[in-house]
Amino acid sequence: MELYELTAREIADGVKAKKFSAEDVTRACLGRLSSLETDLNACITVMEDSAVAKARAIDSGLARGDEMGPLAGAPYIAKDNFCSRGVRTTCSSRILENWTPTYDASAISYMNDAGAILMAKSNLDEFAMGSSTENSIIGPTKNPRDLRRVPGGSSGGSAAAVAAGYCPVALGSDTGGSVRQPAAFCGIQGMKPSYGEVSRYGIVAYASSLDQVSPLARSVEDLAMALEVLARPDPRDTTCDAYDRPKFTDALLLQDLKGKRIGVFAGFEAEMMDAELYGALTSAADHCKSAGAVVEPIDLPIAVKYGVATYYVTALADASSQLACYDGIRYGAHIDGPTLADMYANTRTASFGEEVRRRIILGTALLTEGYYQNYYGPALKVRTKMSAEFDELFSRFDAYLLPTSPSMPYMLGMKEEDPTRMYLGDVFTVPISLGGLPGINISMGLTADGLPLSVQLVGQRYDDARLLGIASVIERIAGRPGVATPDRDKTLRRGGNGA
């Protein structure tokens, strides 16, 4: 097995046992990145020199007998909406193309302190607004399982990097599915923790009432290790709740699901989704049964019927407010004009992409007189009803299964012409975000054509540890995803981006 194929746990254990050095691992991962990046376009900024220097420092510290942290020597990549001191943070937008923060996001600081090595900043949909990682100043990222397809979004660069073996773990942000859906499309594990579990300090906001720092990995164990590092109170983020987190890796000691009650979401027609994904949901339910769980069908009529509409009203209104500071004066690019209004218009028109402009305009409209009363106010009430629906469900079940996405990863360029279809693809992820619940995408293997299958496991808010334990049992039965190697020949044989 190559060093870049190891999990974060295997790397940290091997480095500490001196089976190999942190520098060896880092160079192996950088080499993997170098060999595939022309195909994938997953990274905006690669930090080779600083990564190697950090690896050498870890090796030196271990030689002295110093404690170097639980993730010692494990390379990681962060989505490029995480502030990183001295390294540009673009959010894949022209308006921040040359912005270099003077501080680290809390998540970056925590990972660095744990001995992880920041290797690169990954591509994303501009300001995390999108589901395909095609809306970016550096162009689209491609799916390592099939180069003709998107990796999902908005954290598609992070997901593609983990799937391709650039790194064992990566950081993304999940607002309405932006980690879970890319994890599903790329065939890896990805977790959105409970809202308030992880500090958002230093994350460039899309929708503050929904955004959550989220890890991606090729094993549930690595998700638990990352969450153990990331989840802690932070006075710099008032939405990060101050309570003592459990030791998430202890939850992985769970050997079976005896005594657990697992719901399987049945509130949709099988025709709503690809048949093979429906089969993956059935398989996951069977795995839970074989592990001893009681499995029963469930329905969430409010979440399914109103989830997408409620999410986009809430998120777009929030985004309009969050992005108001990018005006050509306070932050980002500046394009002059004869009047102040012209300067605003020139700067924002030239520096924001089409999807971001669309969402700002819609969000601004939703906050105006009349629209606020008719749309935004009712959306908040529906969100409250949705939370009550989830509370009732979790009074009877420990967790529930549902699809992550209704479709397989779609072809590059397919959804850009019809953004509404892309929004509707979030039907199974946005209700979980609106409820502040933890959700994990679990890989369920590959189709005969090599496309990823997946299922989503959801738990009660702040029950992240139990959710990880259940996910680990399913993973042991379904199998852990391996590293993807892009098939350039298949892409050429089938004609580039065509079907």
N, C-alpha and C positions, 0 to 999 in steps of 0.2 A: 504493500500500500504506500502511495506517495504521501509526503508530509502534508500537502495541501488538502488531502482527503480526510484528514483527522478531524475529530470534533474538538471543540474548545476544551472539554474535559480531558480528552486524550492528550492534547497539546500541553495543557498546564501540568498534568501528571508526568508526562514525559520530560518536560523541561526541568521540573523540580527534581526528578530522579536522574537527571543528566544523561538520559538516553539519546538526546539530541539537544541542540542549543536553540534558544529563542531566535538567534540570528539565522540559523539554518531554516527554521520554519518560515520566518518572515521573507527570506529570499525565495523560498519555494513558492510562497503565495504571490509574491511580486512577479515571479517568473510566469506563473499561471496567468496572472492578469495581463502581462505583456504579450503572451502568446494568443490570447483570445479577445483582447479589447477592441481590436479593429473590427471584429465581427459583432461584438455585443454592444459597444458604446455605453457601458454601464456607469462609467465614472467621469466626473467633471474635473476633479483635481486629484492627482496621485502624489503622495507624499513619501517618495522612496527614501530620500536621505534621512528625514526625521524618523521614519519607521525603523530603519536599520540602526540608527543611533539609539533609539529607545530599546531595541532588542539587545544591543550590546550592553546597555546599562543594566538590563534585567539579568543577563548572564553574569556580569561582574558582581551584582548584588548577591546572586545565589552563590557565587564562588566564595563570597565573604561570610555566607551563612545568614544573610538578611532574609526577612519574610517579604516576599514580593507580591503577595495578593493571590486570590483564588483563580484569576484568569491570567496568571503570569505567562507571558510569551504568546498569548493567543491574538493574532491579528484580527482587527475588525474594521468595518467600513461604516460611515455615518451618512445618512441622507443629507443633501446639501441645503437643508433648512435648519440644521443644527449649527449654532454659532461655535466657531473654533478659533481660538486666539491665534492671530498671526497668519491664518489661512483663510483665503477668500470664501465667502458664503454667498452664493448667488441666488438660491431658490429657483434656479434655472430660468431666471428672468433678466432681461436687458436692464431693468431699472436698478438691479443690484449686482450687475455683472462684475464690477470692480470693487465691491465693498469687502473690507477686511475687518472683522470684529476684533475688539481689544480684550475679549473675555471668552471663556468656554461656557457652553451650556452645562447645566448641572449634570446631565446624563454623560456628557463627554468627560467631565472631571471625575465622575464616579468610576467610569470604565478605565480611565487612565490610572487612577489610584489603585484599581484592582489588578494592575499589571497587564491589562490588554493594550494592544499596540494599534493606534489609529493609522491606517494605511492609505485611506483615500476618502474622498467625499463623493457620494453617488448621485446619479442622475435622477430626476423626478419630473413629474408634470409641474409646470410653473406654479409656484406658491402652493403646491400640493393639490391643485385643482384639476382633477382628471382621473381616469381609470385605465390609462394605457401607457403612460410615460412617452407619449408622442408630442406633447406640448412643452417643448424644451428648447432653450437657445442652442444646445449642441446637437439637436436632432433626436430621433427616437432611439430608445434602447430596444434591443431584440431579445427574444426569449431563447435561452440556451438549450431548451428542449426542442425547439423548432425555430430557426432563424427567420422564417417567414411570418412569425406571429409575434404579438405584443407580449410583454412580460407582466401585464397588468399595471395598475397605478393606484395612487401616485408614487408609491415607494418601489417602483419597478426596477430601478438601478440597484437598490439594496438586495432585492429578491434575486435578481439575475446574478449578482455577484456571489451570493451564498450558494445558489444552485450550481454555478459553474466552478466553484472551488477557489474563488479569489480569497475567501476568508471563511472561517467556520460560523461566524455570527456577525450580524449587522444590525444597525439601528435604523428604524423608520418611524414615521408618525402615522397614526391611524385616526382619521376623523369620521369617516363613514364606511370604512372597509379598506383603507389605503395600505394596510399591511396584510390583512387576511386574504384579500383578493389576489395580490401579486404572489403571495406564498402559494395559493392554490394554482395559479397559472404556471408557476415555475416548478411546482412539485416539491415544496419544502414545508417546514413547520413555521408558523408565524402566530404571534399572540398579541392581541390588544388587551392590556391589563384593565382592571376596573378604573373608571375615571376617578382621579384623585390618588391613585396608587403611586404614580411616578411623577416627579417634578417636571413641569413644562418650562422652567426657567431657561431662557436662552434658545428656545425653539421659536422660529419666526412663525407667527400665528396665522392660521387660516380661519378657524372658528374656535374661540377659546372655550366655549361651553362644551366642546366635543373633542378637541384634539387630545391625543394621548401618545406619549413616547412608547414605542412597541418594538420588541426584539424579533429578529428572524434568525433561523438556524436550521440545521439538518437533523436535529434531535430535540426531543422534548426536554431532555436533561440539560442541554445548553440553554434552552429558553428559561428553565428554572434557575440556572446559574446566573444568567444575565439579569433576571428579575431580582434575584437576591442582592445583586450589586446596585441595581437602579432604584429599587423601591425603598424609600425612606422619607421621613418628613423633611421639608425644605422651607424655611421661613421666607425664602425669596419668591415662593409661589403660593399664594393664598388658597389656591384650589387643591394643593397637595395636602391631603389630610394627615394630621399629626396623631398617629397611633403606632403601636409596636407591631411591625410586620412579623409574620411567622418565618421560619426557615424553610423556604420553598423547596429546597432539594430534599428535605425530609419527607415531603409528600410523595416522592418517587419510590418510597419503600413499599407502597401499596402493591400487593401481589395479585389481587383479584377484585371483583366488583360485588362480592356477596354483601347483601344488605343495602346495596345502592338501587335507587330508582331512577331510571333514565327515560326521558321522554323523547319520542321521535316525531318531529314536526310533520304533520300530515295535512296541513291546511292549504294545500295547493294541488293542482292537477299534475300528473306525471308529465303531461305534454308541455308544461311550462319550462321544462329543462331538458338538457341532453340526456338521452337514455342511459348512457354509461355513467353519468354523474348520479342519476337516480339509483343505479345499481350500486354505486359506491356508498350511498346513504344506507341502502338495505344491508350491505355487507358490514358497515360499521355497527348497525343495530344488532346484527347476528354476532359480531365479536363481543359486544357488551353482554348479550345473553350467554354466550359460551363462557364468559368470565364470571358468571353468576348473578348478573344484574336482573332486576325486573324491568322489562322494557314495554312501554305502552305508547300508543299514539297520542299526540296532543295537537291543539289548535290555538292560534293567537290571532283572532280575527281583526282586532284593532291594529296590531302591529303590521300585519300583512296588507290590509286594505289602505291604511293611511301612512305607513312608514316612510315611503319614498317622498311623498308630497310634504309631509311634516319635516323631514330632514332637510330638504332643499330650501324650504321657506326659512327654517331656523338658521341653517349654515350660511346661506347667501346673505341674509340680513347681518349676521355676525361678520362675514367677510367684508361687506361694504364698510363697516365701522373700522375693522382692523386695518384695512389697506388705505384708509384715508390719509395716513401719515406719509405715504409715498406721493408727494405732491410737487417734487422738483425743488423744494426748499429744505425740508427737514431731513429727508433720507433719499439716497439713490441718485439716479441720473437727473440732469437739469437741461431742459431745452427751452431757450428763451422765447419771448413773444412780446408784441407791442403793449399788451395789458397783462394784468395778473391772471385774468381768466384765460387768456390765450396761452400764457405760460403753463398753467395747469393742464389745459387741453393738449397742448403740444407734447408735454412731457409724458402724460399718461397714455396718450394715443400711440406714441412712438415706442414707448418702453414696456407696455403691458401687451401680452399676446391676446389673441381673439377670445379664448376661453375665459381668461381672467377678466377682460373687459365685459364679457357677457354676464358673468356672475356679479361683478360690481354694479352694473346697471340694474339687474334684476333685484339685487339686494337693496340698493338705494330706493328703488320704487316701492319695495315691500315695507320700507320704514316711513313712507310719506303718508300724509293725512288720507284717510279712507282705506288705503291698502293695509295700513297697520291694523286698523280695527277689523277688517274683513279677512285678513290672511295671517299676519304675524301673531296677533293675540290668540285667535283660535288654534294656531299651530302649537302654541305653548300649552294650551289646555289639553289638546290631544296627546302631547308628550307626557303630561301628568297621568292621563288615563292609561297610556301605554305602560308606564312604570307600575301602576296598580295591577295591570294585567300580568306583568312579570312577577310581581310579589305573590300573587295568588298561585301562579305556576310553581314557584319555588317553595311554596308551603307544602307541596306534594312531591316534588322531584329534586334530586341532587344536581342534575344537569340535564340538558337536552341537546339532541342532534338535529341539525338541519344542513342544507347545502351551504357552501360558501358563495358560489356563483351559479347562476342557472345555465351557464354555457362554458364550453371549453375556451381556451385562449383564442381570440379571434385574430384574423389576418391583419397585418399592418395596414393602416389607412382605412379599414372597413367602417369604423364608427365615427370618424371625424366628420363625415358628411351629415350625420344624424345624431347630434348630441343627446337628444331625448332618449334614444335607444341605449346609449351609454349610461345615462342616469338610471334607467329602469333595471340595468344590470346589477344595481346595488340593493335590490329588493330584499336579499337575505342578510345583508350586513348592517344596513343603516338602523334597523330597529334596535340592535344590540348597542350601538353607539348612543342612541337617544335615551336608552335606559341606563347608561353608565356601566353596563355589564362587562365582565371579562369574556373574551371569545378566543378560541384557538383554532386555526386551520390545521388539520391533520392530513398528511399525505396518505393516500390509499393506493399507491402504486401507479402504474402506467397502463395505458391502453395498448393494444397490439401495434398501434402506430407510434407509440412512444410519447403520447400526450398525457399530462398529469391528471390523476383522479384525486379527489379530496372530499373532505367533509368538515363541517364546522361544529365545534363543541362549545356550548355556552353555559355559564354558571351564574350564580347569584352575585351581586355586587360585593366585593371584598372577600369572596370565596375563591380567590385565585389559586391558593395552594391546593384545595381539594380538586379544582378543575385540572390542574397540572397532573395530579395523581391519577385521575381517571384517564386523561390523555395518554399518560405513559403506559397504562395497561393496554389501551387500544393500539398504541404504537408497537408494543411487543408482539402483538398478534399480527398486525398488518405489515410490519416491517419498516425499518428506518429508511428514508430516502437516501440515495447515493448521489455522487457528483455527476452532473450532466456535462457531456462533451458535445459541442455543436457539430452537426453533420453538414459540412459545407457542400459535400457532393449531393446530398438530398435536395438542398436548396437550389442548386444549379440544375439538377435533373428535372425539378418540378417548376422551373421557370421563375426564379426570384420570389416576389411576393405573391404570385398567383396561387390559386387553389391546387 
